[in-house]
Every structure is written in C-alpha cells, then in structure tokens.
Amino acid sequence: MSALGTAIGIVVTEVQARALARRLAATTMPITPVAVYFADAPFGLYQLRRWYEPLEALDGVHRVSIITSNPVTYAAVREQTSVAVTFADGAAPLGRALQSQGVKVILYPNNNYLNFLALRFEEAVHVFIGHGESAKESSVSHQLKAYDFTYVASRDAIEQLRRIRGFDADGTAVVIGSPWLGFLSEPPSSWRPDERTVVLYAPTWEGDRPTMDYSSVDTLGLPIVEALLGMPNVRLIYRPHPWTGRMRSASAAADARIRSAIKKAGRGDVIDTHDYGWALGAAQLCITDVSSVAFDARALGKALMITVPIGSSTPPVPQNVYAGAVRLEQTDIAGIRSLVESAVSNTANRAPTTATSMDGLLLAIEKLLANSSKAPL
C-alpha cells in the first residue's frame, strides 16, 4: 500500500472510531466481571478466535465481554461470537468501560503494545492467556512480567518460563490446560475420511524478526509435501499460517508452489483455510515448526515431527519441550520420505498430554474473582 493509501486508511479508521464511540456512548453494557482486551486490527483476529468457544462457555458461568479498540475489529468480533463486545479507543473511554462493566479480571490473548493502556488500571487483575503455547520469543518473553498471572497449558510451559531472567514462573504461571482444544471446529462439508493415514503439515509464518523465523515453508516445505504426495497410504492436509508470506516474498512464493503441487496431484488432499482445529482432530501425524501447533498436537496425543530452523539468529529447538518428537533438519531432505514413513507407522496408542476441558480455566477465574474484593493477590 502506498504512503497516501496508508494515510487515508488511518483517517478513515479514526472517523469510524469516533462515530462508533458516539453511538455506543448512549448504550449500557452488561456487568461483566471478566473482560478480554484485544487491541489488534482484524488481521490479528486468528489470535482471539481460538478463544471464542471457551469464552462463550465461561460466559455461561461468569459474564464476559471483549473490549476492542479498532472499529473494524469491533464489527467483526460482534459477528463471530455471542460474547458481549464493546469498543474503547483510548485510556479515558477504556477506564469508563472497565468501571461501568464492573470488570475485575482482564485477559490478554497477545502482547500488543496497546495492552499498556489497560495495564495502567490497578483495580483489575491482569492475566496473559496468549493464543497457544510455543517456544518462540512471543511465549517466552519479559513482557509477561507486566501481568499479574500467566495462564499456561502444562508444566512444560512453566519450565520454559523459568528461562526468563527475573520472572517468577512458579509464583505467577497457572496451569489451566488447553481449553480451546475441547472445541475443535467441525471438518468442512467437503471432507470425506478414507482408509489413508492423515498427515497434517502446518508450518508457521516467517516471523517479524530473525529470532522468530521458525518457518519451514520456503526451506523444507515443498520437499515435505512432495514426499507425502508420493505416499499412496497418506492423505495430506496442508494448513499454512494465516500470515505466511507477510514478511518474506520467498515464503509467499513457496506457499504458492506447495498449493499448486497439491492441486495438481489430484489425490483428494486438502489445503485447509477453515477455522483452526479440525485438521488436528483428523490427523494421526502432525508435521510442523516451533509453534503453538506443535504444543496442541502433543496435547492431543498426536505423533509429532518438528522442523529444525536453519537461520543463524533463530534460537535452537528446545530439547525438553519437544522431547520424543522426530526432528526434521535441512540435511534430511533426501530421506524425508523414510522419516515420514517411520513416523506414520508410530501413530497409534498415544495419550493426550494436556487437559482439554474448561475445568482449569473455570477454577482459575473463580479463584481470582473470589479474591478480587480482598487484599491484593
């Protein structure tokens, strides 16, 4: 987009925000002791979307609202969930919203810099819930020190957080499991299971800096897909990250080549762009990068192959977090098929490693609400 186009977009968004704020000023929001603060533009909604069903379930016990600061995001979220949605585009409107809604606990699904607008309010308890576990910098970050608590999926996640200098992982990290995995989306109507072993290849995106570049799309992606397409006993589901190619044209080009190869093969393999989750449920083996998908696959008891990044700035794949997973390196390209065949043959009798019910989240929220009127936690 040109500089002029960007400037026009900013002005239009500002006008929309002011009009929306005036319209909502006359409305009364319900009392919602729990709020989710999501300050991103619509392109980041995949981070919030995985929480819709757990939030809707939580709303049946303790009223929940989602507070947005982008007018387009506000409109989209209202269409996508039954949870109450409000709009506050600055510190003063946000303060009024928190007070009028009686918010006692604020949940944060990402580390957007605008979170600091909400973090300034000391009356509420601030909890980072993230949008999936991973071993990336975004999950293992000094930013977590800003929150009162961090909700994590497992003890393995707490082990990761102990690496953060000066962070009290054992005192502030609370294991709640992976409640979103209890609400996996339904397969698309076109999906027809057959006798083949389903393999999900779900690479991450290239990241916004070299230390976050775990993507295998433009290094191992096509060899992985070609190997899977050459195996008659395997059915491939390819699910690229929604932001693939956002930072690197080579990744976008590689993604296009992968999609073309899958379509050309004509074997009934799937390019998945639907809601996240159904493919994990359908797959016996997941091939992915260092990402939340790897944690989710392990949580569901899926066999896991994880790629090893080649960037000199990218931190190594943690040994303890992905213990037992087959590691796929650049030097393995010639032998990818044999590695995949070995992994496919070892997909049975795996048990889930993380709770996927709402129990952990409900218990954690109830504890916070019970203590919110007492002395500081």
C-alpha positions as YAML, in Angstrom:
chain: A
units: angstrom
residues:
- id: 1
  name: MET
  ca: [0.00, 0.00, 0.00]
- id: 2
  name: SER
  ca: [1.29, 3.47, -0.84]
- id: 3
  name: ALA
  ca: [2.00, 6.10, 1.81]
- id: 4
  name: LEU
  ca: [-1.06, 8.03, 0.64]
- id: 5
  name: GLY
  ca: [-3.23, 4.92, 0.87]
- id: 6
  name: THR
  ca: [-1.96, 4.23, 4.38]
- id: 7
  name: ALA
  ca: [-2.67, 7.83, 5.46]
- id: 8
  name: ILE
  ca: [-6.18, 7.67, 4.04]
- id: 9
  name: GLY
  ca: [-6.77, 4.37, 5.80]
- id: 10
  name: ILE
  ca: [-5.71, 5.86, 9.13]
- id: 11
  name: VAL
  ca: [-8.05, 8.84, 8.69]
- id: 12
  name: VAL
  ca: [-10.98, 6.60, 7.72]
- id: 13
  name: THR
  ca: [-10.39, 4.36, 10.75]
- id: 14
  name: GLU
  ca: [-10.26, 7.41, 13.03]
- id: 15
  name: VAL
  ca: [-13.55, 8.74, 11.65]
- id: 16
  name: GLN
  ca: [-15.15, 5.30, 12.09]
- id: 17
  name: ALA
  ca: [-13.83, 5.10, 15.64]
- id: 18
  name: ARG
  ca: [-15.28, 8.48, 16.63]
- id: 19
  name: ALA
  ca: [-18.66, 7.69, 15.11]
- id: 20
  name: LEU
  ca: [-18.75, 4.31, 16.84]
- id: 21
  name: ALA
  ca: [-17.73, 5.84, 20.18]
- id: 22
  name: ARG
  ca: [-20.56, 8.40, 19.94]
- id: 23
  name: ARG
  ca: [-23.09, 5.71, 19.10]
- id: 24
  name: LEU
  ca: [-22.02, 3.42, 21.93]
- id: 25
  name: ALA
  ca: [-21.88, 6.22, 24.49]
- id: 26
  name: ALA
  ca: [-25.67, 6.08, 24.74]
- id: 27
  name: THR
  ca: [-25.79, 2.31, 25.28]
- id: 28
  name: THR
  ca: [-25.46, 0.40, 28.54]
- id: 29
  name: MET
  ca: [-23.16, -2.60, 28.65]
- id: 30
  name: PRO
  ca: [-23.98, -5.51, 30.95]
- id: 31
  name: ILE
  ca: [-21.95, -6.09, 34.10]
- id: 32
  name: THR
  ca: [-19.11, -8.38, 33.02]
- id: 33
  name: PRO
  ca: [-16.61, -9.20, 35.78]
- id: 34
  name: VAL
  ca: [-14.31, -10.81, 33.19]
- id: 35
  name: ALA
  ca: [-13.11, -8.91, 30.12]
- id: 36
  name: VAL
  ca: [-10.79, -9.78, 27.26]
- id: 37
  name: TYR
  ca: [-8.74, -6.87, 25.96]
- id: 38
  name: PHE
  ca: [-7.96, -7.18, 22.25]
- id: 39
  name: ALA
  ca: [-6.43, -4.08, 20.68]
- id: 40
  name: ASP
  ca: [-5.41, -5.52, 17.32]
- id: 41
  name: ALA
  ca: [-6.65, -4.82, 13.82]
- id: 42
  name: PRO
  ca: [-8.72, -7.52, 12.07]
- id: 43
  name: PHE
  ca: [-5.66, -9.27, 10.62]
- id: 44
  name: GLY
  ca: [-4.81, -10.45, 14.14]
- id: 45
  name: LEU
  ca: [-8.20, -11.95, 14.88]
- id: 46
  name: TYR
  ca: [-6.91, -15.52, 14.49]
- id: 47
  name: GLN
  ca: [-5.28, -14.92, 17.90]
- id: 48
  name: LEU
  ca: [-8.63, -14.21, 19.53]
- id: 49
  name: ARG
  ca: [-10.75, -16.61, 17.50]
- id: 50
  name: ARG
  ca: [-9.44, -19.75, 19.19]
- id: 51
  name: TRP
  ca: [-10.81, -18.40, 22.48]
- id: 52
  name: TYR
  ca: [-14.37, -17.75, 21.30]
- id: 53
  name: GLU
  ca: [-15.86, -21.09, 22.39]
- id: 54
  name: PRO
  ca: [-14.09, -21.21, 25.78]
- id: 55
  name: LEU
  ca: [-15.16, -17.60, 26.42]
- id: 56
  name: GLU
  ca: [-18.75, -18.41, 25.47]
- id: 57
  name: ALA
  ca: [-18.68, -21.35, 27.90]
- id: 58
  name: LEU
  ca: [-17.15, -19.15, 30.60]
- id: 59
  name: ASP
  ca: [-19.82, -16.52, 29.90]
- id: 60
  name: GLY
  ca: [-22.44, -19.03, 30.99]
- id: 61
  name: VAL
  ca: [-20.86, -19.06, 34.45]
- id: 62
  name: HIS
  ca: [-19.29, -15.60, 34.80]
- id: 63
  name: ARG
  ca: [-20.33, -12.86, 32.37]
- id: 64
  name: VAL
  ca: [-17.60, -11.99, 29.87]
- id: 65
  name: SER
  ca: [-17.04, -9.12, 27.46]
- id: 66
  name: ILE
  ca: [-14.46, -8.47, 24.75]
- id: 67
  name: ILE
  ca: [-13.09, -4.92, 24.66]
- id: 68
  name: THR
  ca: [-11.74, -3.79, 21.29]
- id: 69
  name: SER
  ca: [-10.02, -0.58, 20.19]
- id: 70
  name: ASN
  ca: [-10.38, -0.88, 16.41]
- id: 71
  name: PRO
  ca: [-13.81, -0.19, 14.88]
- id: 72
  name: VAL
  ca: [-13.44, -2.79, 12.12]
- id: 73
  name: THR
  ca: [-12.33, -5.39, 14.65]
- id: 74
  name: TYR
  ca: [-15.31, -4.49, 16.83]
- id: 75
  name: ALA
  ca: [-17.73, -5.14, 13.96]
- id: 76
  name: ALA
  ca: [-16.05, -8.43, 13.04]
- id: 77
  name: VAL
  ca: [-16.00, -9.78, 16.60]
- id: 78
  name: ARG
  ca: [-19.67, -8.93, 17.08]
- id: 79
  name: GLU
  ca: [-20.44, -11.12, 14.07]
- id: 80
  name: GLN
  ca: [-18.27, -14.00, 15.23]
- id: 81
  name: THR
  ca: [-19.19, -14.59, 18.88]
- id: 82
  name: SER
  ca: [-22.14, -14.36, 21.24]
- id: 83
  name: VAL
  ca: [-19.96, -12.81, 23.97]
- id: 84
  name: ALA
  ca: [-20.69, -9.12, 24.63]
- id: 85
  name: VAL
  ca: [-18.39, -6.79, 22.68]
- id: 86
  name: THR
  ca: [-17.57, -3.17, 23.44]
- id: 87
  name: PHE
  ca: [-15.30, -0.51, 22.00]
- id: 88
  name: ALA
  ca: [-12.84, 1.80, 23.72]
- id: 89
  name: ASP
  ca: [-10.16, 3.56, 21.69]
- id: 90
  name: GLY
  ca: [-8.22, 5.39, 24.39]
- id: 91
  name: ALA
  ca: [-7.36, 5.45, 28.08]
- id: 92
  name: ALA
  ca: [-10.36, 7.53, 29.17]
- id: 93
  name: PRO
  ca: [-13.01, 5.51, 27.25]
- id: 94
  name: LEU
  ca: [-11.32, 2.31, 28.43]
- id: 95
  name: GLY
  ca: [-11.45, 3.45, 32.04]
- id: 96
  name: ARG
  ca: [-15.16, 4.23, 31.70]
- id: 97
  name: ALA
  ca: [-15.83, 0.84, 30.11]
- id: 98
  name: LEU
  ca: [-13.98, -1.06, 32.84]
- id: 99
  name: GLN
  ca: [-15.81, 0.84, 35.56]
- id: 100
  name: SER
  ca: [-19.30, 0.68, 34.06]
- id: 101
  name: GLN
  ca: [-18.97, -3.02, 33.33]
- id: 102
  name: GLY
  ca: [-17.58, -3.84, 36.76]
- id: 103
  name: VAL
  ca: [-14.54, -5.59, 35.30]
- id: 104
  name: LYS
  ca: [-12.45, -7.41, 37.91]
- id: 105
  name: VAL
  ca: [-10.29, -9.64, 35.68]
- id: 106
  name: ILE
  ca: [-8.78, -8.66, 32.31]
- id: 107
  name: LEU
  ca: [-7.49, -11.39, 29.99]
- id: 108
  name: TYR
  ca: [-4.97, -10.70, 27.21]
- id: 109
  name: PRO
  ca: [-4.59, -13.05, 24.20]
- id: 110
  name: ASN
  ca: [-1.47, -11.31, 22.84]
- id: 111
  name: ASN
  ca: [1.30, -8.89, 23.76]
- id: 112
  name: ASN
  ca: [0.10, -5.94, 21.69]
- id: 113
  name: TYR
  ca: [1.83, -2.75, 22.84]
- id: 114
  name: LEU
  ca: [-1.60, -1.16, 23.37]
- id: 115
  name: ASN
  ca: [-2.14, -3.58, 26.26]
- id: 116
  name: PHE
  ca: [-0.39, -0.98, 28.39]
- id: 117
  name: LEU
  ca: [-3.49, 1.21, 28.13]
- id: 118
  name: ALA
  ca: [-5.36, -1.44, 30.10]
- id: 119
  name: LEU
  ca: [-2.48, -2.45, 32.36]
- id: 120
  name: ARG
  ca: [-2.45, 1.03, 33.91]
- id: 121
  name: PHE
  ca: [-5.70, 0.25, 35.78]
- id: 122
  name: GLU
  ca: [-4.67, -1.30, 39.08]
- id: 123
  name: GLU
  ca: [-8.12, -2.33, 40.30]
- id: 124
  name: ALA
  ca: [-8.37, -5.29, 37.93]
- id: 125
  name: VAL
  ca: [-6.29, -8.47, 37.93]
- id: 126
  name: HIS
  ca: [-4.36, -8.74, 34.66]
- id: 127
  name: VAL
  ca: [-3.85, -12.20, 33.14]
- id: 128
  name: PHE
  ca: [-1.99, -13.16, 29.98]
- id: 129
  name: ILE
  ca: [-3.71, -16.10, 28.27]
- id: 130
  name: GLY
  ca: [-1.91, -15.96, 24.92]
- id: 131
  name: HIS
  ca: [-3.14, -17.70, 21.79]
- id: 132
  name: GLY
  ca: [-1.38, -21.03, 22.16]
- id: 133
  name: GLU
  ca: [1.86, -22.25, 23.66]
- id: 134
  name: SER
  ca: [5.13, -22.25, 21.76]
- id: 135
  name: ALA
  ca: [8.83, -21.96, 22.40]
- id: 136
  name: LYS
  ca: [9.04, -18.70, 20.46]
- id: 137
  name: GLU
  ca: [10.07, -15.36, 21.97]
- id: 138
  name: SER
  ca: [6.41, -14.30, 21.99]
- id: 139
  name: SER
  ca: [5.64, -17.02, 24.54]
- id: 140
  name: VAL
  ca: [8.89, -16.84, 26.49]
- id: 141
  name: SER
  ca: [9.06, -13.08, 26.90]
- id: 142
  name: HIS
  ca: [9.98, -10.48, 29.50]
- id: 143
  name: GLN
  ca: [6.64, -8.87, 28.59]
- id: 144
  name: LEU
  ca: [4.96, -11.45, 30.82]
- id: 145
  name: LYS
  ca: [6.31, -9.54, 33.83]
- id: 146
  name: ALA
  ca: [3.68, -6.88, 33.15]
- id: 147
  name: TYR
  ca: [0.81, -9.20, 34.06]
- id: 148
  name: ASP
  ca: [-0.28, -10.47, 37.46]
- id: 149
  name: PHE
  ca: [-0.61, -14.02, 36.18]
- id: 150
  name: THR
  ca: [0.13, -16.06, 33.06]
- id: 151
  name: TYR
  ca: [-2.15, -18.96, 32.17]
- id: 152
  name: VAL
  ca: [-0.31, -21.84, 30.52]
- id: 153
  name: ALA
  ca: [-1.23, -25.23, 29.13]
- id: 154
  name: SER
  ca: [1.15, -27.52, 31.01]
- id: 155
  name: ARG
  ca: [4.07, -27.92, 33.38]
- id: 156
  name: ASP
  ca: [6.35, -27.96, 30.33]
- id: 157
  name: ALA
  ca: [5.31, -24.37, 29.66]
- id: 158
  name: ILE
  ca: [6.30, -23.34, 33.18]
- id: 159
  name: GLU
  ca: [9.67, -24.97, 32.62]
- id: 160
  name: GLN
  ca: [10.11, -22.68, 29.59]
- id: 161
  name: LEU
  ca: [9.16, -19.58, 31.54]
- id: 162
  name: ARG
  ca: [11.83, -20.27, 34.15]
- id: 163
  name: ARG
  ca: [14.32, -19.18, 31.47]
- id: 164
  name: ILE
  ca: [13.07, -15.59, 31.68]
- id: 165
  name: ARG
  ca: [15.52, -13.64, 33.81]
- id: 166
  name: GLY
  ca: [13.89, -12.24, 36.95]
- id: 167
  name: PHE
  ca: [10.47, -13.77, 36.23]
- id: 168
  name: ASP
  ca: [8.69, -15.70, 38.98]
- id: 169
  name: ALA
  ca: [7.35, -18.50, 36.78]
- id: 170
  name: ASP
  ca: [6.46, -20.77, 39.70]
- id: 171
  name: GLY
  ca: [4.62, -17.98, 41.52]
- id: 172
  name: THR
  ca: [2.68, -16.42, 38.65]
- id: 173
  name: ALA
  ca: [2.19, -19.11, 35.98]
- id: 174
  name: VAL
  ca: [-1.02, -21.11, 36.39]
- id: 175
  name: VAL
  ca: [-1.66, -24.37, 34.51]
- id: 176
  name: ILE
  ca: [-5.16, -24.37, 33.00]
- id: 177
  name: GLY
  ca: [-4.69, -26.90, 30.19]
- id: 178
  name: SER
  ca: [-5.74, -26.14, 26.61]
- id: 179
  name: PRO
  ca: [-9.48, -25.44, 26.77]
- id: 180
  name: TRP
  ca: [-9.70, -24.40, 23.11]
- id: 181
  name: LEU
  ca: [-8.82, -27.98, 22.12]
- id: 182
  name: GLY
  ca: [-12.09, -29.10, 23.66]
- id: 183
  name: PHE
  ca: [-13.90, -27.09, 20.98]
- id: 184
  name: LEU
  ca: [-12.24, -28.24, 17.77]
- id: 185
  name: SER
  ca: [-14.12, -26.99, 14.72]
- id: 186
  name: GLU
  ca: [-16.03, -29.41, 12.54]
- id: 187
  name: PRO
  ca: [-14.45, -30.58, 9.27]
- id: 188
  name: PRO
  ca: [-15.67, -28.79, 6.14]
- id: 189
  name: SER
  ca: [-18.59, -30.46, 4.38]
- id: 190
  name: SER
  ca: [-16.25, -31.50, 1.56]
- id: 191
  name: TRP
  ca: [-14.10, -33.64, 3.88]
- id: 192
  name: ARG
  ca: [-14.60, -37.37, 3.32]
- id: 193
  name: PRO
  ca: [-12.44, -39.65, 5.52]
- id: 194
  name: ASP
  ca: [-10.92, -42.72, 3.89]
- id: 195
  name: GLU
  ca: [-8.54, -45.53, 4.86]
- id: 196
  name: ARG
  ca: [-5.36, -43.47, 4.45]
- id: 197
  name: THR
  ca: [-3.31, -42.11, 7.35]
- id: 198
  name: VAL
  ca: [-3.95, -38.38, 7.67]
- id: 199
  name: VAL
  ca: [-0.84, -36.21, 7.97]
- id: 200
  name: LEU
  ca: [-1.16, -32.53, 8.81]
- id: 201
  name: TYR
  ca: [1.62, -30.21, 7.61]
- id: 202
  name: ALA
  ca: [1.05, -26.91, 9.43]
- id: 203
  name: PRO
  ca: [4.09, -24.63, 9.17]
- id: 204
  name: THR
  ca: [4.30, -21.32, 10.98]
- id: 205
  name: TRP
  ca: [4.98, -17.95, 9.34]
- id: 206
  name: GLU
  ca: [8.39, -16.34, 8.94]
- id: 207
  name: GLY
  ca: [8.06, -14.03, 11.93]
- id: 208
  name: ASP
  ca: [8.65, -10.30, 12.24]
- id: 209
  name: ARG
  ca: [12.36, -10.64, 13.10]
- id: 210
  name: PRO
  ca: [15.14, -13.19, 12.56]
- id: 211
  name: THR
  ca: [14.85, -14.65, 16.07]
- id: 212
  name: MET
  ca: [11.19, -15.52, 15.35]
- id: 213
  name: ASP
  ca: [11.83, -17.15, 11.96]
- id: 214
  name: TYR
  ca: [10.96, -20.79, 12.52]
- id: 215
  name: SER
  ca: [9.09, -21.22, 9.24]
- id: 216
  name: SER
  ca: [9.91, -24.22, 7.06]
- id: 217
  name: VAL
  ca: [7.71, -23.14, 4.15]
- id: 218
  name: ASP
  ca: [10.50, -21.97, 1.83]
- id: 219
  name: THR
  ca: [13.16, -24.43, 3.01]
- id: 220
  name: LEU
  ca: [11.59, -27.83, 3.72]
- id: 221
  name: GLY
  ca: [8.01, -27.14, 2.68]
- id: 222
  name: LEU
  ca: [7.96, -28.41, -0.89]
- id: 223
  name: PRO
  ca: [10.15, -31.49, -0.19]
- id: 224
  name: ILE
  ca: [7.85, -32.44, 2.71]
- id: 225
  name: VAL
  ca: [4.74, -32.06, 0.57]
- id: 226
  name: GLU
  ca: [6.22, -33.90, -2.43]
- id: 227
  name: ALA
  ca: [7.25, -36.78, -0.15]
- id: 228
  name: LEU
  ca: [3.74, -37.02, 1.30]
- id: 229
  name: LEU
  ca: [2.11, -36.80, -2.13]
- id: 230
  name: GLY
  ca: [4.28, -39.73, -3.20]
- id: 231
  name: MET
  ca: [2.93, -41.98, -0.44]
- id: 232
  name: PRO
  ca: [-0.31, -43.72, -1.51]
- id: 233
  name: ASN
  ca: [-1.17, -44.64, 2.10]
- id: 234
  name: VAL
  ca: [-1.06, -40.98, 3.25]
- id: 235
  name: ARG
  ca: [-3.58, -38.18, 2.89]
- id: 236
  name: LEU
  ca: [-2.18, -34.68, 3.34]
- id: 237
  name: ILE
  ca: [-3.82, -31.67, 4.97]
- id: 238
  name: TYR
  ca: [-1.75, -28.54, 4.36]
- id: 239
  name: ARG
  ca: [-2.52, -25.63, 6.66]
- id: 240
  name: PRO
  ca: [-0.18, -22.64, 6.30]
- id: 241
  name: HIS
  ca: [-0.18, -19.93, 8.94]
- id: 242
  name: PRO
  ca: [-2.56, -17.06, 8.05]
- id: 243
  name: TRP
  ca: [0.41, -14.66, 7.92]
- id: 244
  name: THR
  ca: [2.63, -16.81, 5.66]
- id: 245
  name: GLY
  ca: [4.41, -14.55, 3.18]
- id: 246
  name: ARG
  ca: [3.61, -11.37, 5.09]
- id: 247
  name: MET
  ca: [7.27, -10.56, 5.71]
- id: 248
  name: ARG
  ca: [9.10, -12.51, 3.00]
- id: 249
  name: SER
  ca: [8.14, -12.86, -0.66]
- id: 250
  name: ALA
  ca: [10.06, -16.15, -0.88]
- id: 251
  name: SER
  ca: [7.67, -17.64, 1.67]
- id: 252
  name: ALA
  ca: [4.64, -16.48, -0.32]
- id: 253
  name: ALA
  ca: [6.14, -17.98, -3.50]
- id: 254
  name: ALA
  ca: [6.91, -21.28, -1.76]
- id: 255
  name: ASP
  ca: [3.38, -21.43, -0.37]
- id: 256
  name: ALA
  ca: [2.02, -20.94, -3.89]
- id: 257
  name: ARG
  ca: [4.21, -23.79, -5.21]
- id: 258
  name: ILE
  ca: [3.02, -26.09, -2.43]
- id: 259
  name: ARG
  ca: [-0.63, -25.32, -3.14]
- id: 260
  name: SER
  ca: [-0.07, -25.89, -6.86]
- id: 261
  name: ALA
  ca: [1.58, -29.28, -6.24]
- id: 262
  name: ILE
  ca: [-1.30, -30.42, -4.04]
- id: 263
  name: LYS
  ca: [-3.93, -29.39, -6.58]
- id: 264
  name: LYS
  ca: [-2.00, -30.94, -9.45]
- id: 265
  name: ALA
  ca: [-1.68, -34.29, -7.62]
- id: 266
  name: GLY
  ca: [-5.46, -34.67, -7.61]
- id: 267
  name: ARG
  ca: [-5.44, -37.22, -4.76]
- id: 268
  name: GLY
  ca: [-8.08, -35.65, -2.53]
- id: 269
  name: ASP
  ca: [-5.50, -33.93, -0.34]
- id: 270
  name: VAL
  ca: [-6.65, -30.72, 1.37]
- id: 271
  name: ILE
  ca: [-5.47, -27.12, 1.59]
- id: 272
  name: ASP
  ca: [-7.06, -26.01, 4.86]
- id: 273
  name: THR
  ca: [-8.06, -22.37, 5.27]
- id: 274
  name: HIS
  ca: [-11.06, -23.03, 7.53]
- id: 275
  name: ASP
  ca: [-11.26, -22.41, 11.27]
- id: 276
  name: TYR
  ca: [-8.25, -23.75, 13.15]
- id: 277
  name: GLY
  ca: [-8.55, -27.12, 14.81]
- id: 278
  name: TRP
  ca: [-10.49, -29.65, 12.76]
- id: 279
  name: ALA
  ca: [-7.36, -30.79, 10.91]
- id: 280
  name: LEU
  ca: [-5.60, -31.53, 14.20]
- id: 281
  name: GLY
  ca: [-8.51, -33.71, 15.20]
- id: 282
  name: ALA
  ca: [-8.45, -35.56, 11.87]
- id: 283
  name: ALA
  ca: [-4.67, -36.12, 11.71]
- id: 284
  name: GLN
  ca: [-2.66, -39.01, 13.12]
- id: 285
  name: LEU
  ca: [0.68, -37.29, 12.46]
- id: 286
  name: CYS
  ca: [1.45, -33.57, 12.62]
- id: 287
  name: ILE
  ca: [4.46, -32.08, 10.87]
- id: 288
  name: THR
  ca: [5.05, -28.52, 11.99]
- id: 289
  name: ASP
  ca: [7.60, -25.94, 13.10]
- id: 290
  name: VAL
  ca: [8.31, -24.49, 16.54]
- id: 291
  name: SER
  ca: [4.84, -23.06, 17.12]
- id: 292
  name: SER
  ca: [1.63, -23.41, 19.09]
- id: 293
  name: VAL
  ca: [0.53, -26.12, 16.66]
- id: 294
  name: ALA
  ca: [3.31, -28.36, 17.99]
- id: 295
  name: PHE
  ca: [2.07, -27.91, 21.56]
- id: 296
  name: ASP
  ca: [-1.52, -28.55, 20.51]
- id: 297
  name: ALA
  ca: [-0.57, -31.71, 18.63]
- id: 298
  name: ARG
  ca: [1.26, -33.04, 21.67]
- id: 299
  name: ALA
  ca: [-1.64, -32.08, 23.93]
- id: 300
  name: LEU
  ca: [-3.97, -34.19, 21.78]
- id: 301
  name: GLY
  ca: [-1.61, -37.15, 21.74]
- id: 302
  name: LYS
  ca: [-0.69, -36.85, 18.05]
- id: 303
  name: ALA
  ca: [2.59, -38.15, 16.66]
- id: 304
  name: LEU
  ca: [4.83, -35.15, 16.00]
- id: 305
  name: MET
  ca: [7.58, -34.25, 13.57]
- id: 306
  name: ILE
  ca: [9.13, -30.86, 14.15]
- id: 307
  name: THR
  ca: [11.36, -28.98, 11.73]
- id: 308
  name: VAL
  ca: [14.69, -27.55, 12.79]
- id: 309
  name: PRO
  ca: [15.18, -23.92, 11.62]
- id: 310
  name: ILE
  ca: [18.27, -23.01, 9.64]
- id: 311
  name: GLY
  ca: [18.56, -19.31, 10.47]
- id: 312
  name: SER
  ca: [21.70, -18.40, 12.41]
- id: 313
  name: SER
  ca: [19.70, -15.97, 14.56]
- id: 314
  name: THR
  ca: [16.87, -18.38, 15.37]
- id: 315
  name: PRO
  ca: [17.19, -20.00, 18.81]
- id: 316
  name: PRO
  ca: [17.61, -23.79, 18.76]
- id: 317
  name: VAL
  ca: [14.61, -26.06, 19.19]
- id: 318
  name: PRO
  ca: [14.29, -26.73, 22.94]
- id: 319
  name: GLN
  ca: [15.15, -30.32, 23.81]
- id: 320
  name: ASN
  ca: [12.82, -30.72, 26.77]
- id: 321
  name: VAL
  ca: [9.72, -29.11, 25.27]
- id: 322
  name: TYR
  ca: [9.59, -31.36, 22.21]
- id: 323
  name: ALA
  ca: [11.17, -34.48, 23.73]
- id: 324
  name: GLY
  ca: [10.22, -37.57, 21.75]
- id: 325
  name: ALA
  ca: [9.29, -35.70, 18.57]
- id: 326
  name: VAL
  ca: [11.02, -36.66, 15.31]
- id: 327
  name: ARG
  ca: [13.25, -33.78, 14.24]
- id: 328
  name: LEU
  ca: [13.46, -32.86, 10.60]
- id: 329
  name: GLU
  ca: [16.57, -30.96, 9.51]
- id: 330
  name: GLN
  ca: [17.61, -29.42, 6.22]
- id: 331
  name: THR
  ca: [20.12, -32.24, 5.78]
- id: 332
  name: ASP
  ca: [17.26, -34.76, 5.91]
- id: 333
  name: ILE
  ca: [15.67, -33.65, 2.63]
- id: 334
  name: ALA
  ca: [16.84, -36.73, 0.73]
- id: 335
  name: GLY
  ca: [15.47, -39.01, 3.43]
- id: 336
  name: ILE
  ca: [12.24, -37.19, 4.24]
- id: 337
  name: ARG
  ca: [10.06, -39.98, 2.88]
- id: 338
  name: SER
  ca: [11.65, -42.65, 5.07]
- id: 339
  name: LEU
  ca: [11.39, -40.39, 8.13]
- id: 340
  name: VAL
  ca: [7.73, -39.73, 7.41]
- id: 341
  name: GLU
  ca: [7.04, -43.42, 6.83]
- id: 342
  name: SER
  ca: [8.65, -44.22, 10.19]
- id: 343
  name: ALA
  ca: [6.60, -41.53, 11.93]
- id: 344
  name: VAL
  ca: [3.38, -42.68, 10.22]
- id: 345
  name: SER
  ca: [3.95, -46.22, 11.46]
- id: 346
  name: ASN
  ca: [4.21, -44.91, 15.02]
- id: 347
  name: THR
  ca: [0.93, -43.02, 15.30]
- id: 348
  name: ALA
  ca: [-1.13, -45.43, 17.39]
- id: 349
  name: ASN
  ca: [-1.84, -45.58, 21.12]
- id: 350
  name: ARG
  ca: [-0.75, -42.09, 22.06]
- id: 351
  name: ALA
  ca: [-2.38, -40.45, 25.05]
- id: 352
  name: PRO
  ca: [-3.21, -36.72, 25.37]
- id: 353
  name: THR
  ca: [-0.63, -34.84, 27.43]
- id: 354
  name: THR
  ca: [-2.72, -31.79, 28.42]
- id: 355
  name: ALA
  ca: [-6.25, -31.34, 29.75]
- id: 356
  name: THR
  ca: [-8.63, -30.02, 27.08]
- id: 357
  name: SER
  ca: [-11.63, -29.31, 29.32]
- id: 358
  name: MET
  ca: [-12.83, -26.00, 30.75]
- id: 359
  name: ASP
  ca: [-12.14, -27.11, 34.32]
- id: 360
  name: GLY
  ca: [-8.74, -25.44, 34.69]
- id: 361
  name: LEU
  ca: [-9.87, -22.10, 33.26]
- id: 362
  name: LEU
  ca: [-13.06, -22.03, 35.34]
- id: 363
  name: LEU
  ca: [-11.19, -22.84, 38.53]
- id: 364
  name: ALA
  ca: [-8.53, -20.18, 37.88]
- id: 365
  name: ILE
  ca: [-11.10, -17.47, 37.07]
- id: 366
  name: GLU
  ca: [-13.26, -18.34, 40.08]
- id: 367
  name: LYS
  ca: [-10.23, -18.06, 42.35]
- id: 368
  name: LEU
  ca: [-9.40, -14.60, 41.00]
- id: 369
  name: LEU
  ca: [-12.97, -13.36, 41.31]
- id: 370
  name: ALA
  ca: [-13.24, -14.71, 44.86]
- id: 371
  name: ASN
  ca: [-10.11, -12.80, 45.84]
- id: 372
  name: SER
  ca: [-10.79, -9.62, 43.87]
- id: 373
  name: SER
  ca: [-12.55, -7.90, 46.77]
- id: 374
  name: LYS
  ca: [-9.88, -8.85, 49.28]
- id: 375
  name: ALA
  ca: [-6.33, -7.64, 49.77]
- id: 376
  name: PRO
  ca: [-4.10, -7.56, 46.67]
- id: 377
  name: LEU
  ca: [-3.17, -11.05, 45.47]
...
